[in-house]
Each structure stands twice: as C-alpha cells, then as structure tokens.
Amino acid sequence: MIVIQAVVLAMIAAGGLAVVLTPDPVHQAIVVSFYGILLALLFFVYQAPDVALSQIAVGTVALPLMIVLTLAKMRRRRGRSK
C-alpha cells in the first residue's frame, strides 16, 4: 500500500507542476481537470471515498467548467469592444 501512495503522490507532484507550467488558460483548465482526478485518486488511496467523490464533482467538473465559461465570456466582451 505504501508503494501505491508514493506513486500517487509523485503523480500529484507532476500534475501540479503541469498545471503551473501550462501557459494557455484553456489548456490549463483541462490540465486542472486531470489534476482533480489525481486528487480524487489520492483521497481514494487514503481511504476517504466520500471526499474523493466530492473532489470528482468539484475539482474535475465544476471548477474547470467555471474557468472555461469565464474565459469564453471574457473573449466575447473583448470581441465586442474592438
């Protein structure tokens, strides 16, 4: 079990680095979604399935959706002001 925890923690570290290093906001929203899945996997490995389900709902679906919708609205406003 310790090996699985170490692997998941390493994946979390790599995923966090990927989120920070992604320059395009739309692509960053996608990477944040995958990072949310990794966090849900971490919670599941640490035997917290209720927290994992909440993370799937919020971190994998709701947060990236809000980011993409906000970016789309900003681009529409920028297009109208020109």
C-alpha positions in Angstrom: 0.0 0.0 0.0 2.9 2.4 0.7 4.1 1.9 -2.9 0.8 2.9 -4.3 0.7 6.0 -2.0 4.2 7.0 -3.1 3.3 6.6 -6.8 0.1 8.6 -6.4 1.9 11.4 -4.5 4.6 11.5 -7.3 1.8 11.8 -9.9 0.2 14.6 -7.8 3.5 16.5 -7.8 3.9 16.1 -11.6 0.3 17.1 -12.2 0.7 20.3 -10.0 3.9 21.2 -12.0 2.0 20.6 -15.3 -0.8 23.0 -14.1 1.7 25.7 -13.3 3.7 25.3 -16.5 0.7 25.3 -18.9 0.6 28.8 -20.4 -2.7 28.8 -22.3 -5.7 29.3 -19.9 -8.0 26.9 -21.8 -5.4 24.1 -21.8 -4.7 24.9 -18.2 -8.4 24.3 -17.4 -8.1 20.9 -19.0 -5.0 20.1 -17.0 -6.7 21.2 -13.8 -9.4 18.7 -14.5 -6.9 15.9 -14.8 -5.3 17.2 -11.6 -8.7 16.9 -9.9 -8.9 13.3 -11.0 -5.4 12.7 -9.5 -6.5 14.3 -6.2 -9.6 12.1 -6.2 -7.4 9.1 -6.7 -5.2 10.2 -3.8 -8.2 10.5 -1.5 -9.4 7.1 -2.5 -6.0 5.6 -1.8 -6.0 7.1 1.6 -9.5 5.5 2.2 -11.6 8.6 2.0 -14.2 7.7 -0.7 -16.6 10.4 0.3 -14.0 13.1 -0.1 -12.9 11.5 -3.4 -16.5 11.7 -4.8 -16.7 15.4 -3.7 -13.4 16.1 -5.4 -14.6 14.4 -8.6 -17.7 16.6 -8.6 -16.0 19.9 -7.8 -12.4 19.6 -8.9 -12.9 17.6 -12.1 -16.2 19.0 -13.4 -17.3 22.3 -11.7 -14.1 24.2 -11.4 -12.8 23.6 -15.0 -16.3 24.4 -16.3 -16.4 27.7 -14.5 -12.9 28.6 -15.8 -13.8 27.8 -19.4 -17.1 29.7 -19.2 -15.4 32.7 -17.7 -12.7 32.6 -20.4 -15.4 32.4 -23.1 -17.3 35.4 -21.6 -14.1 37.4 -21.5 -13.3 36.7 -25.1 -16.8 37.7 -26.2 -16.5 41.0 -24.3 -13.1 41.6 -25.8 -14.5 40.9 -29.3 -17.3 43.5 -28.8 -15.0 46.2 -27.6 -12.9 46.2 -30.8 
